[in-house]
Amino acid sequence: MIKNKDLVLTPEYIKTRIQIDIYNAVKTHMTDTGNGANDIAKNTGLNTKTVKDAERCNFNGTLDEMVKLLVGVGAFPMLAFGVYTRKEN
């Protein structure tokens, strides 16, 4: 079984955390403004599929699309990178 401290260092976990954050930003915007996926797509220049993927917590677009989407819903990404060293047993 994978340990919690090792799990957070996996690409799958990191991707899932980012998708959840994007989902939360999009859904919050939709709830607060009443805008749907079509409205967000129109306002950001993205296609509706990209916005709907984010709404389903399945965003897998480019970095450019992610930034456009988040800025379009009023969420500004704040990234922090750290260096982690895995200790081998």
N, C-alpha and C positions, 0 to 999 in steps of 0.2 A: 504494500500500500504506500502511496506517495505521501510524504510528509507535507504539512501545510507550508512550511518555509520553502520547500522545493517547488510546490505547486505554483506559487506566485512568480516564479522565475521562468515558467514555461511560456512559449509563444501563444499557445491556445488560451491560457488564462489572461495574458495581457490583451490579446485581441478581444476576448469576451468582455473585459472591463471597459475597453474603449467603446465597443458596440453598445453596452448598457448606458454609458454616459451620453452617447449620441442619441439613443432612444429616449432617455429622460429629457434631454434638451428639446427634442422635436415634440414629444408629447406634451410637455409643459407649455411650449409655445402654442400648440394647437388648442389646448384647453383654455389658455389665457386669452387668446385672440379670436378663437372660433375659426381660424383658418384650417383648411384641409390640405392634403398632399398636393392637389392641383394648384392651390393658391401659393404654397411655398415654392413649388417647382417654377411657377410663372415669375415669382419675385426674385428667385435666385439664378434663373437661367439653367437650372438642372432639369433633367427629364423626370417625369412623375414616377417612373419605376425606381429611380435612385431614392427619392423621398419615401416612397412606400416601403422600400427595403429597410430604410432606417426606422420607419414606424413599426416594422415587424422585428426590430432588433437583429437585422440581418444585413447591415450596411457593410459592403465590401468594395467601396469605390476607391478612387484615387485620393491622394492627399489633397489635391486641388478641390475635388468635389466635397471632401469632408470640411475643408475650411469654408467654402462657399455656403454649404448647408448650415454650418454652425453660426456663421456670421449672419446669415439670412434669418435665423430664428433668435438672434440676439444672445447667443452663447459664444463667448470667446474662449477658445481652448487655451489652457495653461498647462504646458508640458514641463515636466521636470525629469531629467535623466540622471540616473545614478549608475555607479559601477558596482556590480555584484560579482563576487568570486565564489564559485561553488567549491566546496570542500569535498574531495573524494574520500570515501571511507576506506 
